[in-house]
Amino acid sequence: MSKPPKAAEQQSKSEQNKRIEALVAIADVVLAYQDNAKPSLGEVARITSRASGLLRIKGDERMAIENAATLEIARARSLLLS
């Protein structure tokens, strides 16, 4: 028997959140290694793109996950204008 749509959607969101957290953690390690406290958005996007490849995130969700991770990092490092 298949799962109800809501349960599948919640599992998908949970899986996406785990992937976003993983990308953020990888980016934090890379930026710490580079000793880069204030990277550009382009640098953050490049790092998250490479990290999503390492995690083998494919398909339609890849861009959404990369964008969410990039925004989370940008907010945490005050890279966005208010």
HELIX and SHEET records of a PDB file:
HELIX    1   1 PRO A    5  GLN A   34  1                                  30    
HELIX    2   2 LEU A   41  LEU A   54  1                                  14    
HELIX    3   3 GLU A   61  ALA A   76  1                                  16    
END                                                                             
